[in-house]
Amino acid sequence: MNPAQVDACLRRLGVPRPALPTVDVLRELHLRHLQTVPFENLSVHLGEEIVLEEKRLLDKVVGAGRGGFCYELNGLFGALLAALGFEVALLAARVHGDGGHLGIPYDHLALRVRAEDGSVWLADVGFGTHSHYPLAYEERGEQEDPGGTFRVAASAGDGDVGQTDLDVIRNGKPEYRLEVRPRVLGDFVAGAWWHSTSPVSHFTRSLVCSRLTEDGGRITLSGRSLTVTGAYGKREVRELVEDDEVLAVYRERFGIELESVPTLREFA
């Protein structure tokens, strides 16, 4: 990522260029990303190809003002952090589904980030509802965050030889199992393809566009259902009837300009 692209990414987040890759900078970038770049799967249903290449991700997230899902959001965020001087490793994870079943290999992409002071953090701006700030990667006790009570724990599952997978737990419930071996963005191509084409992927079965709000709540548009959750849990749900209403929410609440309302595609 060249300096002009870094500056464009930072403008997208509304953050000035930092002098050093400190923990405070990482925390600010993480929070601002969650507040400004939507977690969304619109490309899956708009028939847009998802390409895990830095230039294509820049064009989509920065140039077109869009969001994406984990591979895109964490992939680009990791490239930005590396360009700012952080030491970044891409990690693969498998998401815990119903009944505790784990998802496919390369089900999710998260980031291990080392700051200037040597501290190591788990950054994840691509999981939807998750921690607002990076989690201390090497801490095994509970970590309080506006998004909940988190814990990074050694897993009972099998990791690579001599290495142990980690379970990321939120409010007592396992969210995903994290491999500790570093990967490259190209390793996640098959996972992105599966999630954008398989009829059993939750991304092909639903439409979602969601972001953290500045007051610590969340706004989510799922199809035509608009859900606004306040910082203290108050939840309002409204069904949008007119196409103009839906397009206005995409434009005004998520910064996404669309010509027509996305609808669920059929995946056989």
C-alpha positions as CSV (number, residue, x, y, z in Angstrom):
1,M,0.0,0.0,0.0
2,N,1.6,3.3,-1.1
3,P,1.4,6.6,0.9
4,A,-1.5,8.0,-1.2
5,Q,-3.5,4.8,-0.6
6,V,-2.8,4.9,3.1
7,D,-4.0,8.5,3.3
8,A,-7.1,7.5,1.4
9,C,-7.8,4.7,3.8
10,L,-7.3,7.0,6.8
11,R,-9.7,9.6,5.3
12,R,-12.3,6.9,4.9
13,L,-11.9,6.2,8.6
14,G,-11.8,9.9,9.5
15,V,-8.4,9.5,11.3
16,P,-5.2,11.6,10.8
17,R,-2.0,9.8,9.9
18,P,-0.4,8.6,13.1
19,A,3.2,9.2,13.9
20,L,3.9,5.8,15.5
21,P,2.2,2.4,15.6
22,T,1.1,2.6,19.2
23,V,-1.6,0.7,21.1
24,D,-3.7,3.9,21.3
25,V,-3.5,4.3,17.6
26,L,-4.6,0.7,17.0
27,R,-7.5,1.1,19.4
28,E,-8.7,4.3,17.6
29,L,-8.4,2.8,14.1
30,H,-10.2,-0.4,15.2
31,L,-13.1,1.6,16.7
32,R,-13.4,4.0,13.8
33,H,-13.4,1.2,11.3
34,L,-16.3,-0.4,13.0
35,Q,-18.2,2.9,13.0
36,T,-17.5,3.9,9.4
37,V,-17.1,0.8,7.3
38,P,-20.2,-1.5,7.2
39,F,-20.1,-5.2,7.6
40,E,-22.1,-6.2,4.6
41,N,-22.7,-9.1,2.1
42,L,-24.4,-7.1,-0.6
43,S,-21.9,-8.2,-3.3
44,V,-23.1,-11.8,-2.8
45,H,-26.6,-10.8,-3.9
46,L,-25.7,-8.1,-6.4
47,G,-23.7,-10.6,-8.4
48,E,-20.4,-8.8,-7.8
49,E,-17.2,-10.8,-7.8
50,I,-15.3,-10.8,-4.5
51,V,-11.6,-10.6,-5.2
52,L,-9.1,-10.8,-2.4
53,E,-6.5,-8.5,-3.8
54,E,-5.4,-5.3,-2.1
55,K,-6.1,-3.1,-5.1
56,R,-9.6,-4.5,-5.6
57,L,-10.3,-4.1,-1.9
58,L,-9.2,-0.5,-2.0
59,D,-11.4,0.2,-5.0
60,K,-14.4,-1.3,-3.2
61,V,-14.0,-0.1,0.4
62,V,-12.3,3.2,-0.2
63,G,-13.0,4.1,-3.8
64,A,-16.7,3.0,-3.8
65,G,-17.4,3.7,-0.1
66,R,-18.6,0.1,0.4
67,G,-18.1,-2.4,3.2
68,G,-17.6,-6.2,3.0
69,F,-17.3,-9.3,5.0
70,C,-14.4,-10.6,7.1
71,Y,-12.0,-11.5,4.3
72,E,-12.4,-8.1,2.7
73,L,-12.5,-5.9,5.9
74,N,-9.8,-7.6,7.9
75,G,-7.7,-8.2,4.7
76,L,-7.6,-4.4,3.9
77,F,-7.4,-3.4,7.6
78,G,-4.3,-5.6,8.0
79,A,-2.7,-4.1,5.0
80,L,-3.3,-0.6,6.4
81,L,-1.9,-1.5,9.8
82,A,1.2,-3.0,8.2
83,A,1.7,0.1,6.1
84,L,1.5,2.2,9.3
85,G,4.3,0.2,10.9
86,F,2.4,-2.5,12.9
87,E,3.6,-6.1,12.6
88,V,0.5,-8.0,11.3
89,A,-0.3,-11.7,10.8
90,L,-3.4,-13.0,9.1
91,L,-5.0,-15.8,11.1
92,A,-7.6,-18.3,10.0
93,A,-10.5,-19.3,12.2
94,R,-13.5,-21.6,12.2
95,V,-16.8,-20.1,13.5
96,H,-18.8,-21.9,16.1
97,G,-22.2,-22.6,14.7
98,D,-25.4,-24.0,16.1
99,G,-24.8,-26.9,18.5
100,G,-21.1,-26.0,18.8
101,H,-20.3,-27.3,15.3
102,L,-17.3,-25.6,13.7
103,G,-17.5,-24.1,10.3
104,I,-15.3,-24.8,7.3
105,P,-11.5,-24.3,7.2
106,Y,-10.7,-20.6,6.5
107,D,-14.2,-19.8,7.7
108,H,-13.1,-16.4,9.1
109,L,-10.1,-14.1,8.9
110,A,-8.7,-12.2,12.0
111,L,-5.5,-10.3,12.7
112,R,-2.7,-10.7,15.2
113,V,-1.1,-7.3,15.6
114,R,2.1,-6.3,17.4
115,A,2.4,-2.6,18.4
116,E,5.5,-0.5,18.9
117,D,5.8,-1.5,22.6
118,G,5.8,-5.2,21.7
119,S,2.3,-5.9,23.0
120,V,0.3,-8.3,20.9
121,W,-3.4,-7.8,20.0
122,L,-6.2,-9.7,18.3
123,A,-7.9,-7.2,15.9
124,D,-11.1,-8.1,14.2
125,V,-13.2,-5.5,12.3
126,G,-15.0,-8.2,10.2
127,F,-17.1,-10.3,12.5
128,G,-20.1,-8.1,12.9
129,T,-21.1,-7.8,16.5
130,H,-17.8,-8.2,18.4
131,S,-15.3,-6.3,20.5
132,H,-15.1,-2.6,19.9
133,Y,-11.4,-2.6,20.7
134,P,-8.6,-5.1,20.0
135,L,-8.3,-7.9,22.5
136,A,-5.0,-8.7,24.3
137,Y,-3.9,-11.7,22.4
138,E,-1.8,-13.3,25.2
139,E,-4.2,-12.5,28.1
140,R,-6.1,-15.6,29.2
141,G,-8.4,-14.0,31.7
142,E,-11.6,-12.1,31.1
143,Q,-11.4,-8.8,29.1
144,E,-14.1,-6.2,29.5
145,D,-15.1,-4.3,26.4
146,P,-18.1,-2.2,25.4
147,G,-19.1,-5.2,23.2
148,G,-19.2,-7.7,26.0
149,T,-16.9,-9.8,28.2
150,F,-14.3,-11.6,26.2
151,R,-11.7,-14.3,26.8
152,V,-9.0,-15.7,24.5
153,A,-8.5,-19.3,25.8
154,A,-6.4,-22.3,24.8
155,S,-8.5,-24.6,22.8
156,A,-9.1,-28.3,23.4
157,G,-8.9,-28.8,19.6
158,D,-5.9,-29.9,17.7
159,G,-3.6,-27.2,16.3
160,D,-0.4,-27.5,14.3
161,V,2.4,-29.6,15.9
162,G,3.7,-27.8,18.9
163,Q,0.9,-25.1,18.7
164,T,-2.5,-24.8,20.3
165,D,-5.5,-23.2,18.7
166,L,-7.3,-20.5,20.6
167,D,-11.0,-20.1,21.3
168,V,-12.4,-16.6,21.3
169,I,-15.3,-16.4,23.7
170,R,-17.8,-13.6,24.2
171,N,-20.1,-13.5,27.2
172,G,-19.4,-17.1,28.0
173,K,-20.2,-18.4,24.4
174,P,-17.4,-19.5,22.0
175,E,-17.4,-17.4,18.9
176,Y,-14.6,-18.9,16.8
177,R,-11.5,-21.1,17.0
178,L,-8.4,-19.4,15.9
179,E,-5.4,-21.0,14.3
180,V,-2.1,-19.4,15.4
181,R,-0.1,-20.1,12.2
182,P,0.2,-17.0,10.0
183,R,-1.5,-17.1,6.6
184,V,-1.6,-14.9,3.4
185,L,-4.6,-13.3,1.9
186,G,-4.7,-15.8,-1.0
187,D,-5.2,-18.7,1.4
188,F,-8.7,-17.4,2.1
189,V,-9.9,-17.4,-1.5
190,A,-11.7,-20.8,-1.2
191,G,-13.4,-19.7,1.9
192,A,-14.7,-16.5,0.4
193,W,-15.9,-18.4,-2.7
194,W,-17.7,-21.0,-0.5
195,H,-19.4,-18.3,1.6
196,S,-20.5,-16.3,-1.5
197,T,-21.8,-19.3,-3.5
198,S,-22.8,-22.2,-1.2
199,P,-26.6,-22.5,-0.5
200,V,-25.8,-23.5,3.1
201,S,-23.7,-20.4,3.8
202,H,-25.5,-17.9,6.0
203,F,-24.2,-15.1,3.6
204,T,-26.2,-16.6,0.7
205,R,-29.3,-17.0,2.8
206,S,-29.5,-13.5,4.1
207,L,-28.9,-9.8,3.3
208,V,-27.1,-7.8,5.9
209,C,-25.5,-4.3,6.3
210,S,-24.5,-3.3,9.8
211,R,-22.2,-1.0,11.6
212,L,-21.4,0.3,15.1
213,T,-22.9,3.7,15.9
214,E,-21.0,6.5,17.5
215,D,-23.0,6.1,20.8
216,G,-21.9,2.4,21.1
217,G,-25.1,1.0,19.7
218,R,-25.6,-0.7,16.3
219,I,-27.7,-0.1,13.2
220,T,-28.5,-3.1,10.9
221,L,-30.5,-3.3,7.7
222,S,-31.4,-6.9,6.9
223,G,-33.3,-7.0,3.7
224,R,-36.1,-4.5,4.5
225,S,-35.9,-4.8,8.2
226,L,-34.1,-1.9,10.0
227,T,-32.9,-2.5,13.5
228,V,-31.4,0.2,15.7
229,T,-30.0,-0.8,19.0
230,G,-28.9,1.8,21.5
231,A,-25.8,1.7,23.7
232,Y,-27.9,0.4,26.6
233,G,-29.7,-2.3,24.7
234,K,-32.9,-0.5,23.7
235,R,-33.9,-2.0,20.4
236,E,-36.2,-0.6,17.7
237,V,-37.2,-2.6,14.6
238,R,-39.0,-1.2,11.6
239,E,-40.0,-2.7,8.3
240,L,-39.3,-0.5,5.3
241,V,-42.0,-0.7,2.6
242,E,-41.0,1.6,-0.1
243,D,-37.8,1.1,-2.2
244,D,-36.9,4.8,-1.7
245,E,-36.9,4.2,2.1
246,V,-34.5,1.3,1.8
247,L,-32.2,3.1,-0.6
248,A,-32.2,6.2,1.7
249,V,-31.1,4.1,4.6
250,Y,-28.2,2.6,2.6
251,R,-27.2,6.1,1.5
252,E,-27.7,8.1,4.7
253,R,-26.9,5.6,7.4
254,F,-24.2,3.5,5.7
255,G,-22.9,5.8,2.9
256,I,-23.7,3.3,0.2
257,E,-25.2,4.5,-3.0
258,L,-27.3,1.9,-4.8
259,E,-29.4,2.1,-7.9
260,S,-31.9,-0.5,-6.9
261,V,-32.8,-2.4,-3.7
262,P,-30.7,-5.7,-3.3
263,T,-32.8,-8.8,-3.1
264,L,-31.9,-12.4,-2.1
265,R,-30.4,-14.4,-5.0
266,E,-31.3,-18.1,-5.4
267,F,-28.3,-20.4,-4.9
268,A,-28.8,-24.0,-5.9
